[in-house]
């Protein structure tokens, strides 16, 4: 990223952002955890924070959650400047759910929530506990000891605990780590439900398909920000758009078929009877490609736009990163 580059921010929305971070850094002695990080997160947005182990994701969450002080830079969290004197006000408006739920396994679901409601000194704790149980569909398990619950159910309890304070911003650090596909899908559905209720969610995850499914925008971090934007924006920014053509048999003269098409910027073979065509407007180019193939007597099996995944974007940014090695 050059000195003149700027990241797209969410500050142009009518409401002030839920999170606004400017040149934030954290060092532990000589070791840089993260450096010169800037972004905005809009209210009600699901914002994905991606990166390899040691990239600084969890440390960023801890700094924004007032658990540790940043070394330099500034931030505003739920409308409050990230300053030591504002720590209490910020903590009243946010919740942090770490990868390990940290529940008391010998206590019941209800007893865990009662304990944390008391620690948070919440007003109307009974009403808030009932709402949290309903939101996480745990009312029928309220009397069960947390120690007998599956890991997926414990994650629900941890989410219920995080919702006790009715947070404006919810930090979720690897919420589906170690969960089976069914339990992970349930957590995904809960996150979607929270977004619909207007909760801003800051999600760190190693599951790229999870981020692509859930997040409005994602940031890719490896000590410094490598890129930020909607998944489709990142794909278009890094990769040329292409059409993939499959025919029943190899074309006798593919250059004569594809070379004269104005909408096609280039082409290559990618296996037997399999062609990849560069096109800035794949939808607009497809009819002409189809007509040219038919005129050439080809039996067309498929013409589709190639879709790069968020994993492709991530690997393109991280694999070539000289800082991606161990720190």
C-alpha atoms as a printed R data frame, in Angstrom:
    type eleno elety resid chain resno       x       y       z
1   ATOM     1    CA   UNK     A     1   0.000   0.000   0.000
2   ATOM     2    CA   UNK     A     2   1.524   3.282  -1.083
3   ATOM     3    CA   UNK     A     3   1.591   6.477   0.932
4   ATOM     4    CA   UNK     A     4  -1.094   7.982  -1.304
5   ATOM     5    CA   UNK     A     5  -3.507   5.060  -1.025
6   ATOM     6    CA   UNK     A     6  -6.689   5.453   0.961
7   ATOM     7    CA   UNK     A     7  -9.099   2.828   2.205
8   ATOM     8    CA   UNK     A     8 -12.826   3.093   1.476
9   ATOM     9    CA   UNK     A     9 -14.558   4.057   4.709
10  ATOM    10    CA   UNK     A    10 -18.159   4.008   5.885
11  ATOM    11    CA   UNK     A    11 -18.175   7.566   7.175
12  ATOM    12    CA   UNK     A    12 -20.405   8.857   4.396
13  ATOM    13    CA   UNK     A    13 -23.487   7.286   5.975
14  ATOM    14    CA   UNK     A    14 -26.034   9.542   7.653
15  ATOM    15    CA   UNK     A    15 -25.389   8.067  11.117
16  ATOM    16    CA   UNK     A    16 -21.943   8.303  12.688
17  ATOM    17    CA   UNK     A    17 -20.054   5.007  12.403
18  ATOM    18    CA   UNK     A    18 -20.236   2.463  15.217
19  ATOM    19    CA   UNK     A    19 -16.443   2.159  15.048
20  ATOM    20    CA   UNK     A    20 -14.008   4.694  13.653
21  ATOM    21    CA   UNK     A    21 -10.325   3.761  13.769
22  ATOM    22    CA   UNK     A    22  -7.478   6.028  12.678
23  ATOM    23    CA   UNK     A    23  -3.834   4.918  12.441
24  ATOM    24    CA   UNK     A    24  -4.162   2.655  15.457
25  ATOM    25    CA   UNK     A    25  -1.087   0.655  16.483
26  ATOM    26    CA   UNK     A    26  -0.107  -1.703  19.274
27  ATOM    27    CA   UNK     A    27   3.408  -2.831  20.146
28  ATOM    28    CA   UNK     A    28   4.658  -5.125  22.871
29  ATOM    29    CA   UNK     A    29   8.223  -3.997  23.320
30  ATOM    30    CA   UNK     A    30   9.916  -4.506  19.953
31  ATOM    31    CA   UNK     A    31   7.135  -6.704  18.573
32  ATOM    32    CA   UNK     A    32   4.454  -5.077  16.431
33  ATOM    33    CA   UNK     A    33   1.012  -6.614  16.964
34  ATOM    34    CA   UNK     A    34  -0.712  -4.321  14.453
35  ATOM    35    CA   UNK     A    35   0.278  -0.988  12.961
36  ATOM    36    CA   UNK     A    36  -1.277   2.064  11.320
37  ATOM    37    CA   UNK     A    37  -4.758   0.509  11.033
38  ATOM    38    CA   UNK     A    38  -7.642   2.725   9.824
39  ATOM    39    CA   UNK     A    39 -11.242   1.822   9.032
40  ATOM    40    CA   UNK     A    40 -14.877   2.675   9.808
41  ATOM    41    CA   UNK     A    41 -17.681   0.240  10.608
42  ATOM    42    CA   UNK     A    42 -21.215   1.438   9.947
43  ATOM    43    CA   UNK     A    43 -24.019   0.910  12.435
44  ATOM    44    CA   UNK     A    44 -25.805  -2.382  11.864
45  ATOM    45    CA   UNK     A    45 -22.981  -3.708   9.690
46  ATOM    46    CA   UNK     A    46 -21.360  -7.148   9.932
47  ATOM    47    CA   UNK     A    47 -17.672  -6.381   9.470
48  ATOM    48    CA   UNK     A    48 -15.265  -9.277   8.922
49  ATOM    49    CA   UNK     A    49 -11.693  -9.090  10.182
50  ATOM    50    CA   UNK     A    50  -9.532 -11.708   8.468
51  ATOM    51    CA   UNK     A    51  -5.886 -12.667   8.606
52  ATOM    52    CA   UNK     A    52  -3.419 -15.423   9.471
53  ATOM    53    CA   UNK     A    53  -2.450 -16.407  12.996
54  ATOM    54    CA   UNK     A    54  -0.343 -13.662  14.540
55  ATOM    55    CA   UNK     A    55  -1.745 -10.989  12.224
56  ATOM    56    CA   UNK     A    56  -3.065  -8.876  15.117
57  ATOM    57    CA   UNK     A    57  -6.793  -9.591  14.859
58  ATOM    58    CA   UNK     A    58  -7.440 -10.569  18.483
59  ATOM    59    CA   UNK     A    59  -5.150  -7.809  19.746
60  ATOM    60    CA   UNK     A    60  -7.175  -5.291  17.732
61  ATOM    61    CA   UNK     A    61 -10.377  -6.593  19.335
62  ATOM    62    CA   UNK     A    62  -8.821  -6.346  22.793
63  ATOM    63    CA   UNK     A    63  -7.743  -2.759  22.125
64  ATOM    64    CA   UNK     A    64 -11.143  -1.660  20.781
65  ATOM    65    CA   UNK     A    65 -12.830  -3.507  23.647
66  ATOM    66    CA   UNK     A    66 -10.791  -1.447  26.194
67  ATOM    67    CA   UNK     A    67  -9.001  -4.560  27.483
68  ATOM    68    CA   UNK     A    68  -5.573  -3.189  26.508
69  ATOM    69    CA   UNK     A    69  -4.424   0.309  25.607
70  ATOM    70    CA   UNK     A    70  -3.194   0.993  22.062
71  ATOM    71    CA   UNK     A    71   0.324   2.332  21.644
72  ATOM    72    CA   UNK     A    72  -0.652   5.089  19.209
73  ATOM    73    CA   UNK     A    73  -3.479   6.278  17.009
74  ATOM    74    CA   UNK     A    74  -7.100   6.979  17.877
75  ATOM    75    CA   UNK     A    75 -10.514   5.365  17.705
76  ATOM    76    CA   UNK     A    76 -14.149   6.021  18.509
77  ATOM    77    CA   UNK     A    77 -16.188   3.074  19.812
78  ATOM    78    CA   UNK     A    78 -19.997   3.336  20.001
79  ATOM    79    CA   UNK     A    79 -19.692   7.115  19.856
80  ATOM    80    CA   UNK     A    80 -17.032   7.445  22.574
81  ATOM    81    CA   UNK     A    81 -13.340   8.249  22.048
82  ATOM    82    CA   UNK     A    82 -11.106   5.324  22.992
83  ATOM    83    CA   UNK     A    83  -9.547   6.972  26.037
84  ATOM    84    CA   UNK     A    84  -8.941   5.512  29.520
85  ATOM    85    CA   UNK     A    85 -11.459   7.862  31.138
86  ATOM    86    CA   UNK     A    86 -14.170   6.625  28.749
87  ATOM    87    CA   UNK     A    87 -13.576   2.934  29.386
88  ATOM    88    CA   UNK     A    88 -16.664   2.446  31.531
89  ATOM    89    CA   UNK     A    89 -18.978   4.195  29.061
90  ATOM    90    CA   UNK     A    90 -17.598   2.173  26.146
91  ATOM    91    CA   UNK     A    91 -17.939  -1.123  28.020
92  ATOM    92    CA   UNK     A    92 -21.590  -0.324  28.737
93  ATOM    93    CA   UNK     A    93 -22.232  -0.137  24.998
94  ATOM    94    CA   UNK     A    94 -20.246  -3.106  23.692
95  ATOM    95    CA   UNK     A    95 -19.794  -6.812  24.349
96  ATOM    96    CA   UNK     A    96 -16.845  -9.062  23.579
97  ATOM    97    CA   UNK     A    97 -17.292 -12.795  23.039
98  ATOM    98    CA   UNK     A    98 -13.880 -14.506  22.961
99  ATOM    99    CA   UNK     A    99 -13.152 -17.797  21.218
100 ATOM   100    CA   UNK     A   100 -13.378 -19.645  24.548
101 ATOM   101    CA   UNK     A   101 -16.819 -18.971  26.099
102 ATOM   102    CA   UNK     A   102 -15.482 -18.859  29.680
103 ATOM   103    CA   UNK     A   103 -18.654 -20.215  31.294
104 ATOM   104    CA   UNK     A   104 -18.918 -21.794  34.741
105 ATOM   105    CA   UNK     A   105 -19.647 -25.380  33.754
106 ATOM   106    CA   UNK     A   106 -21.093 -26.476  37.108
107 ATOM   107    CA   UNK     A   107 -23.644 -23.674  37.032
108 ATOM   108    CA   UNK     A   108 -26.814 -23.781  34.978
109 ATOM   109    CA   UNK     A   109 -27.394 -21.554  31.974
110 ATOM   110    CA   UNK     A   110 -29.645 -19.330  34.101
111 ATOM   111    CA   UNK     A   111 -27.157 -19.181  36.976
112 ATOM   112    CA   UNK     A   112 -24.378 -18.148  34.581
113 ATOM   113    CA   UNK     A   113 -26.509 -15.335  33.196
114 ATOM   114    CA   UNK     A   114 -27.587 -14.235  36.671
115 ATOM   115    CA   UNK     A   115 -23.965 -14.152  37.791
116 ATOM   116    CA   UNK     A   116 -22.827 -12.014  34.869
117 ATOM   117    CA   UNK     A   117 -25.861  -9.740  35.104
118 ATOM   118    CA   UNK     A   118 -24.864  -9.098  38.707
119 ATOM   119    CA   UNK     A   119 -21.225  -8.467  37.740
120 ATOM   120    CA   UNK     A   120 -22.360  -6.013  35.062
121 ATOM   121    CA   UNK     A   121 -24.691  -4.333  37.606
122 ATOM   122    CA   UNK     A   122 -27.505  -4.388  35.057
123 ATOM   123    CA   UNK     A   123 -30.840  -2.750  35.712
124 ATOM   124    CA   UNK     A   124 -33.844  -5.096  35.386
125 ATOM   125    CA   UNK     A   125 -31.632  -8.212  35.250
126 ATOM   126    CA   UNK     A   126 -34.555 -10.672  35.206
127 ATOM   127    CA   UNK     A   127 -36.114  -9.045  32.147
128 ATOM   128    CA   UNK     A   128 -32.780  -8.853  30.321
129 ATOM   129    CA   UNK     A   129 -32.001 -12.499  31.091
130 ATOM   130    CA   UNK     A   130 -35.390 -13.590  29.775
131 ATOM   131    CA   UNK     A   131 -34.874 -11.583  26.566
132 ATOM   132    CA   UNK     A   132 -31.395 -13.032  26.061
133 ATOM   133    CA   UNK     A   133 -32.654 -16.578  26.593
134 ATOM   134    CA   UNK     A   134 -35.455 -16.052  24.074
135 ATOM   135    CA   UNK     A   135 -33.138 -14.434  21.543
136 ATOM   136    CA   UNK     A   136 -30.804 -17.435  21.655
137 ATOM   137    CA   UNK     A   137 -33.650 -19.991  21.862
138 ATOM   138    CA   UNK     A   138 -32.367 -21.219  25.244
139 ATOM   139    CA   UNK     A   139 -35.467 -20.851  27.413
140 ATOM   140    CA   UNK     A   140 -35.980 -24.613  27.505
141 ATOM   141    CA   UNK     A   141 -32.353 -25.209  28.551
142 ATOM   142    CA   UNK     A   142 -32.155 -22.533  31.248
143 ATOM   143    CA   UNK     A   143 -31.960 -25.076  34.119
144 ATOM   144    CA   UNK     A   144 -29.354 -27.297  32.430
145 ATOM   145    CA   UNK     A   145 -25.783 -27.220  33.694
146 ATOM   146    CA   UNK     A   146 -23.462 -25.703  31.108
147 ATOM   147    CA   UNK     A   147 -21.121 -28.671  31.558
148 ATOM   148    CA   UNK     A   148 -23.590 -31.047  29.863
149 ATOM   149    CA   UNK     A   149 -24.236 -28.809  26.852
150 ATOM   150    CA   UNK     A   150 -22.686 -29.336  23.438
151 ATOM   151    CA   UNK     A   151 -20.085 -26.832  22.300
152 ATOM   152    CA   UNK     A   152 -22.616 -25.256  19.953
153 ATOM   153    CA   UNK     A   153 -25.083 -24.722  22.803
154 ATOM   154    CA   UNK     A   154 -22.315 -23.251  24.961
155 ATOM   155    CA   UNK     A   155 -21.634 -20.751  22.176
156 ATOM   156    CA   UNK     A   156 -25.313 -19.824  22.313
157 ATOM   157    CA   UNK     A   157 -25.048 -19.297  26.065
158 ATOM   158    CA   UNK     A   158 -21.971 -17.121  25.524
159 ATOM   159    CA   UNK     A   159 -23.924 -15.065  22.983
160 ATOM   160    CA   UNK     A   160 -26.827 -14.782  25.425
161 ATOM   161    CA   UNK     A   161 -24.387 -13.506  28.038
162 ATOM   162    CA   UNK     A   162 -22.959 -10.986  25.543
163 ATOM   163    CA   UNK     A   163 -26.471  -9.695  24.815
164 ATOM   164    CA   UNK     A   164 -27.344  -9.051  28.466
165 ATOM   165    CA   UNK     A   165 -26.143  -5.472  28.238
166 ATOM   166    CA   UNK     A   166 -28.000  -4.922  24.939
167 ATOM   167    CA   UNK     A   167 -24.763  -3.878  23.210
168 ATOM   168    CA   UNK     A   168 -24.550  -1.519  20.273
169 ATOM   169    CA   UNK     A   169 -21.371  -3.260  19.092
170 ATOM   170    CA   UNK     A   170 -20.690  -6.981  19.487
171 ATOM   171    CA   UNK     A   171 -17.147  -8.286  19.005
172 ATOM   172    CA   UNK     A   172 -17.123 -11.978  18.047
173 ATOM   173    CA   UNK     A   173 -13.681 -13.598  18.064
174 ATOM   174    CA   UNK     A   174 -13.777 -16.906  16.133
175 ATOM   175    CA   UNK     A   175 -17.341 -17.749  17.261
176 ATOM   176    CA   UNK     A   176 -17.505 -20.993  15.234
177 ATOM   177    CA   UNK     A   177 -14.009 -22.324  15.962
178 ATOM   178    CA   UNK     A   178 -14.198 -26.058  16.632
179 ATOM   179    CA   UNK     A   179 -17.911 -26.319  15.855
180 ATOM   180    CA   UNK     A   180 -19.363 -28.958  13.543
181 ATOM   181    CA   UNK     A   181 -21.160 -27.718  10.388
182 ATOM   182    CA   UNK     A   182 -24.635 -27.893  11.971
183 ATOM   183    CA   UNK     A   183 -23.618 -25.931  15.080
184 ATOM   184    CA   UNK     A   184 -21.698 -23.411  12.950
185 ATOM   185    CA   UNK     A   185 -24.773 -22.867  10.772
186 ATOM   186    CA   UNK     A   186 -26.852 -22.195  13.896
187 ATOM   187    CA   UNK     A   187 -24.354 -19.549  15.003
188 ATOM   188    CA   UNK     A   188 -24.502 -18.030  11.505
189 ATOM   189    CA   UNK     A   189 -28.292 -17.787  11.775
190 ATOM   190    CA   UNK     A   190 -27.966 -16.100  15.152
191 ATOM   191    CA   UNK     A   191 -25.547 -13.544  13.699
192 ATOM   192    CA   UNK     A   192 -27.970 -12.791  10.865
193 ATOM   193    CA   UNK     A   193 -30.737 -12.316  13.430
194 ATOM   194    CA   UNK     A   194 -28.594  -9.908  15.440
195 ATOM   195    CA   UNK     A   195 -27.845  -7.851  12.331
196 ATOM   196    CA   UNK     A   196 -31.561  -7.637  11.602
197 ATOM   197    CA   UNK     A   197 -32.017  -6.205  15.094
198 ATOM   198    CA   UNK     A   198 -29.482  -3.477  14.303
199 ATOM   199    CA   UNK     A   199 -26.512  -4.793  16.301
200 ATOM   200    CA   UNK     A   200 -23.131  -3.925  14.781
201 ATOM   201    CA   UNK     A   201 -20.984  -7.055  14.623
202 ATOM   202    CA   UNK     A   202 -17.194  -7.116  14.390
203 ATOM   203    CA   UNK     A   203 -16.339 -10.685  13.379
204 ATOM   204    CA   UNK     A   204 -12.891 -12.255  13.358
205 ATOM   205    CA   UNK     A   205 -12.763 -15.635  11.673
206 ATOM   206    CA   UNK     A   206 -10.503 -18.053   9.802
207 ATOM   207    CA   UNK     A   207 -13.484 -19.457   7.897
208 ATOM   208    CA   UNK     A   208 -13.473 -17.518   4.660
209 ATOM   209    CA   UNK     A   209 -16.736 -18.994   3.412
210 ATOM   210    CA   UNK     A   210 -18.270 -17.810   6.689
211 ATOM   211    CA   UNK     A   211 -17.047 -14.269   6.113
212 ATOM   212    CA   UNK     A   212 -18.253 -14.279   2.508
213 ATOM   213    CA   UNK     A   213 -21.694 -15.439   3.581
214 ATOM   214    CA   UNK     A   214 -22.186 -13.156   6.572
215 ATOM   215    CA   UNK     A   215 -20.178  -9.971   6.138
216 ATOM   216    CA   UNK     A   216 -21.180  -6.739   4.451
217 ATOM   217    CA   UNK     A   217 -17.491  -5.830   4.190
218 ATOM   218    CA   UNK     A   218 -14.233  -7.479   5.154
219 ATOM   219    CA   UNK     A   219 -10.767  -6.257   6.075
220 ATOM   220    CA   UNK     A   220  -7.692  -8.419   5.541
221 ATOM   221    CA   UNK     A   221  -5.034  -7.767   8.163
222 ATOM   222    CA   UNK     A   222  -1.450  -8.928   8.400
223 ATOM   223    CA   UNK     A   223  -0.062  -6.499  10.980
224 ATOM   224    CA   UNK     A   224  -1.189  -3.709   8.643
225 ATOM   225    CA   UNK     A   225  -4.362  -3.653   6.551
226 ATOM   226    CA   UNK     A   226  -3.872  -5.269   3.157
227 ATOM   227    CA   UNK     A   227  -7.319  -4.544   1.743
228 ATOM   228    CA   UNK     A   228 -10.840  -3.642   2.784
229 ATOM   229    CA   UNK     A   229 -14.200  -3.635   1.008
230 ATOM   230    CA   UNK     A   230 -17.150  -5.771   0.005
231 ATOM   231    CA   UNK     A   231 -16.136  -9.285  -1.095
232 ATOM   232    CA   UNK     A   232 -17.263  -8.596  -4.687
233 ATOM   233    CA   UNK     A   233 -15.284  -5.321  -4.725
234 ATOM   234    CA   UNK     A   234 -12.128  -7.119  -3.613
235 ATOM   235    CA   UNK     A   235 -12.597  -9.765  -6.302
236 ATOM   236    CA   UNK     A   236 -13.012  -7.148  -9.028
237 ATOM   237    CA   UNK     A   237 -10.055  -5.186  -7.679
238 ATOM   238    CA   UNK     A   238  -7.670  -8.146  -7.798
239 ATOM   239    CA   UNK     A   239  -8.896 -10.357 -10.620
240 ATOM   240    CA   UNK     A   240  -9.951  -9.819 -14.221
241 ATOM   241    CA   UNK     A   241 -13.504 -10.929 -15.027
242 ATOM   242    CA   UNK     A   242 -13.667 -13.967 -17.285
243 ATOM   243    CA   UNK     A   243 -16.031 -16.288 -19.116
244 ATOM   244    CA   UNK     A   244 -15.434 -20.028 -19.000
245 ATOM   245    CA   UNK     A   245 -16.458 -21.912 -22.155
246 ATOM   246    CA   UNK     A   246 -16.794 -25.688 -22.364
247 ATOM   247    CA   UNK     A   247 -17.438 -27.451 -25.652
248 ATOM   248    CA   UNK     A   248 -18.078 -31.107 -26.424
249 ATOM   249    CA   UNK     A   249 -14.871 -31.309 -28.497
250 ATOM   250    CA   UNK     A   250 -11.832 -29.037 -28.904
251 ATOM   251    CA   UNK     A   251 -12.279 -26.195 -31.385
252 ATOM   252    CA   UNK     A   252 -10.360 -26.580 -34.639
253 ATOM   253    CA   UNK     A   253  -9.325 -22.908 -34.696
254 ATOM   254    CA   UNK     A   254 -10.197 -21.203 -31.411
255 ATOM   255    CA   UNK     A   255  -8.291 -18.036 -32.356
256 ATOM   256    CA   UNK     A   256 -10.612 -17.516 -35.334
257 ATOM   257    CA   UNK     A   257 -13.639 -18.013 -33.047
258 ATOM   258    CA   UNK     A   258 -12.558 -15.750 -30.179
259 ATOM   259    CA   UNK     A   259  -9.958 -13.441 -31.740
260 ATOM   260    CA   UNK     A   260 -12.399 -11.346 -33.723
261 ATOM   261    CA   UNK     A   261 -14.850 -10.644 -30.894
262 ATOM   262    CA   UNK     A   262 -14.616  -7.019 -29.740
263 ATOM   263    CA   UNK     A   263 -16.013  -7.852 -26.295
264 ATOM   264    CA   UNK     A   264 -13.232 -10.364 -25.638
265 ATOM   265    CA   UNK     A   265  -9.917  -8.928 -24.455
266 ATOM   266    CA   UNK     A   266  -7.986 -12.186 -24.605
267 ATOM   267    CA   UNK     A   267  -8.358 -15.936 -24.259
268 ATOM   268    CA   UNK     A   268  -6.467 -19.068 -23.250
269 ATOM   269    CA   UNK     A   269  -7.029 -22.795 -23.238
270 ATOM   270    CA   UNK     A   270  -7.428 -24.335 -19.801
271 ATOM   271    CA   UNK     A   271  -7.624 -28.015 -20.592
272 ATOM   272    CA   UNK     A   272  -9.241 -30.052 -23.324
273 ATOM   273    CA   UNK     A   273 -12.232 -28.211 -24.854
274 ATOM   274    CA   UNK     A   274 -12.098 -25.710 -21.984
275 ATOM   275    CA   UNK     A   275 -11.442 -22.011 -22.706
276 ATOM   276    CA   UNK     A   276 -11.106 -18.971 -20.458
277 ATOM   277    CA   UNK     A   277 -11.994 -15.609 -22.030
278 ATOM   278    CA   UNK     A   278 -11.143 -12.231 -20.499
279 ATOM   279    CA   UNK     A   279 -14.109  -9.850 -20.696
280 ATOM   280    CA   UNK     A   280 -14.754  -6.627 -18.756
281 ATOM   281    CA   UNK     A   281 -18.498  -7.218 -19.217
282 ATOM   282    CA   UNK     A   282 -19.096 -11.008 -19.188
283 ATOM   283    CA   UNK     A   283 -22.896 -10.658 -19.420
284 ATOM   284    CA   UNK     A   284 -22.620  -8.431 -22.470
285 ATOM   285    CA   UNK     A   285 -19.987 -10.641 -24.100
286 ATOM   286    CA   UNK     A   286 -21.763 -13.986 -23.639
287 ATOM   287    CA   UNK     A   287 -24.331 -13.657 -26.493
288 ATOM   288    CA   UNK     A   288 -21.615 -12.829 -29.048
289 ATOM   289    CA   UNK     A   289 -19.459 -15.713 -27.844
290 ATOM   290    CA   UNK     A   290 -22.426 -18.055 -28.161
291 ATOM   291    CA   UNK     A   291 -23.176 -16.939 -31.714
292 ATOM   292    CA   UNK     A   292 -19.506 -17.301 -32.725
293 ATOM   293    CA   UNK     A   293 -19.348 -20.835 -31.322
294 ATOM   294    CA   UNK     A   294 -22.552 -21.884 -33.068
295 ATOM   295    CA   UNK     A   295 -21.313 -20.401 -36.349
296 ATOM   296    CA   UNK     A   296 -18.127 -22.452 -35.953
297 ATOM   297    CA   UNK     A   297 -20.205 -25.611 -35.544
298 ATOM   298    CA   UNK     A   298 -19.229 -26.165 -31.917
299 ATOM   299    CA   UNK     A   299 -21.415 -28.126 -29.535
300 ATOM   300    CA   UNK     A   300 -21.554 -25.779 -26.530
301 ATOM   301    CA   UNK     A   301 -21.820 -27.430 -23.107
302 ATOM   302    CA   UNK     A   302 -21.674 -24.277 -20.995
303 ATOM   303    CA   UNK     A   303 -20.743 -20.596 -20.941
304 ATOM   304    CA   UNK     A   304 -20.411 -19.217 -17.425
305 ATOM   305    CA   UNK     A   305 -18.780 -16.294 -15.699
306 ATOM   306    CA   UNK     A   306 -15.877 -17.464 -13.567
307 ATOM   307    CA   UNK     A   307 -16.429 -16.465  -9.947
308 ATOM   308    CA   UNK     A   308 -13.424 -16.005  -7.693
309 ATOM   309    CA   UNK     A   309 -14.039 -16.702  -4.021
310 ATOM   310    CA   UNK     A   310 -13.037 -14.655  -0.997
311 ATOM   311    CA   UNK     A   311 -10.474 -17.408  -0.363
312 ATOM   312    CA   UNK     A   312  -8.846 -16.555  -3.712
313 ATOM   313    CA   UNK     A   313  -8.675 -12.896  -2.660
314 ATOM   314    CA   UNK     A   314  -7.228 -13.805   0.733
315 ATOM   315    CA   UNK     A   315  -4.562 -16.105  -0.696
316 ATOM   316    CA   UNK     A   316  -3.613 -13.589  -3.373
317 ATOM   317    CA   UNK     A   317  -2.993 -10.960  -0.684
318 ATOM   318    CA   UNK     A   318  -1.452 -13.143   2.014
319 ATOM   319    CA   UNK     A   319   0.569 -15.738   0.082
320 ATOM   320    CA   UNK     A   320   2.724 -13.109  -1.534
321 ATOM   321    CA   UNK     A   321   3.120 -11.152   1.683
322 ATOM   322    CA   UNK     A   322   6.703 -11.088   2.905
323 ATOM   323    CA   UNK     A   323   5.406 -10.459   6.425
324 ATOM   324    CA   UNK     A   324   3.172 -13.533   6.462
325 ATOM   325    CA   UNK     A   325   5.836 -15.690   8.044
326 ATOM   326    CA   UNK     A   326   6.160 -16.368  11.779
327 ATOM   327    CA   UNK     A   327   6.785 -13.422  14.059
